[in-house]
Amino acid sequence: QVQLVESGGGLVQDGGSLRLSCAASGRIFSWYAMGWFRQAPGKEREFVAGIQWSAGTIYYADSVKGRFTLSRDNAKNMMYLQMTSLKPEDTAVYYCAADQLAFKATGRSTQYAYWGQGTQVTVSS
C-alpha cells in the first residue's frame, strides 16, 4: 500500500512559478511508475509528467515540455514538479500518482493504482 500527499499548490500570476511536492509513504518499488496529473473544471484528468522509478526515465506531456520539470529524491521517497512560465490554462487540481507498471510513466494510461488528494494550482491572467 502506498499513500501519497501533495503540497505546494497556490495562486500565482501568469508567467510565475510553483513547485509541487509529493510525499510517498509505504515502499515505492523499483519497478513502479510515478506521475503527475491534473484536472481542470469540466475536463478529464490528464497526464502531465511521469517517471519510471528505477531507470529514472522521465516523460512529459507536450503541453508542459520545456516549462515543467519532474525530479525526485529517492532517499526521501519524494517527487517534485517544478512549474515555470505558468499560464492560465495550467489552472487545475494537480495529483500525484503511483502504479506498479512502469510503462504507465509514459502517460499512455491514466489508470494508476494510488492517488494523492490533489493540490490546487491557480494561474491568474
C-alpha positions in Angstrom: 0.0 0.0 0.0 1.2 3.5 -0.9 0.0 6.8 0.5 0.7 10.0 -1.5 0.4 13.5 -0.2 0.8 16.6 -2.5 1.7 20.0 -1.3 2.8 23.3 -2.8 -0.2 24.5 -4.8 -1.4 28.0 -4.7 -2.3 31.2 -6.6 0.3 32.6 -9.0 0.3 35.2 -11.8 0.7 34.4 -15.4 4.4 33.7 -16.1 5.1 32.7 -12.5 6.4 29.6 -10.9 5.4 27.0 -8.4 7.0 23.8 -7.0 4.7 20.9 -6.1 5.9 18.1 -3.8 4.6 14.6 -3.4 5.5 12.6 -0.3 5.1 8.9 -0.6 4.8 6.6 2.4 5.0 2.9 2.0 7.5 1.4 -0.2 8.0 2.6 -3.8 9.4 -0.5 -5.5 12.0 0.0 -8.3 9.6 -1.1 -11.0 7.0 1.5 -10.1 5.8 4.4 -12.2 5.0 7.7 -10.6 3.3 10.6 -12.2 1.8 14.0 -12.1 -1.7 14.5 -13.4 -4.1 17.5 -13.5 -7.8 18.0 -13.8 -9.4 21.3 -14.7 -13.1 22.0 -14.1 -15.2 20.3 -16.7 -12.3 18.5 -18.2 -10.9 15.0 -17.9 -7.9 14.2 -15.9 -4.8 14.5 -18.0 -1.2 13.3 -17.8 1.4 16.0 -17.0 4.7 14.1 -16.3 5.8 10.7 -15.3 8.9 8.8 -14.1 10.0 5.2 -14.3 11.3 5.0 -10.7 14.2 2.5 -11.3 15.6 3.9 -14.5 14.8 7.5 -13.8 13.4 8.0 -17.3 11.1 11.0 -17.4 8.2 11.8 -19.7 6.3 15.0 -20.3 3.1 15.9 -21.9 3.7 18.2 -24.9 1.8 21.0 -23.3 4.3 21.3 -20.5 7.6 20.4 -22.1 10.2 23.0 -21.5 8.2 24.6 -18.7 7.8 21.8 -16.1 10.5 19.7 -14.6 9.9 16.5 -12.7 12.5 15.4 -10.2 12.8 13.0 -7.2 14.6 12.3 -4.0 14.9 8.5 -3.7 16.1 8.6 -0.2 13.1 10.6 1.0 10.5 9.0 -1.3 9.7 12.4 -2.6 8.8 13.6 -6.1 8.6 17.2 -7.3 7.2 19.2 -10.1 8.9 22.5 -10.8 6.5 24.6 -12.9 7.7 27.7 -14.6 6.2 30.1 -17.2 2.8 29.2 -15.9 -0.2 30.0 -18.0 -3.9 30.4 -17.0 -4.6 27.2 -18.9 -2.4 25.4 -16.3 -5.0 26.1 -13.7 -6.2 22.7 -12.3 -6.1 20.4 -9.4 -2.7 18.6 -9.6 -2.4 15.0 -8.4 0.5 12.7 -7.6 0.0 9.0 -8.5 1.9 5.7 -8.4 1.4 2.4 -10.1 3.1 -1.0 -10.2 3.5 -0.9 -14.0 6.5 1.1 -15.2 5.2 1.7 -18.7 2.4 4.0 -17.3 5.1 6.6 -16.7 4.9 7.3 -20.4 1.4 8.7 -20.0 -0.2 6.0 -22.1 -2.5 5.2 -19.2 -4.1 7.4 -16.6 -5.3 4.3 -14.7 -2.9 4.5 -11.8 -3.4 2.4 -8.6 -2.6 5.0 -6.0 -3.5 8.7 -5.9 -3.0 11.7 -3.6 -5.8 14.0 -2.6 -4.7 16.7 -5.0 -3.5 20.3 -4.7 -5.0 23.3 -6.4 -2.9 25.4 -8.8 -4.5 28.6 -10.0 -2.8 30.9 -12.5 -4.3 34.3 -12.8 -4.1 36.4 -16.0 
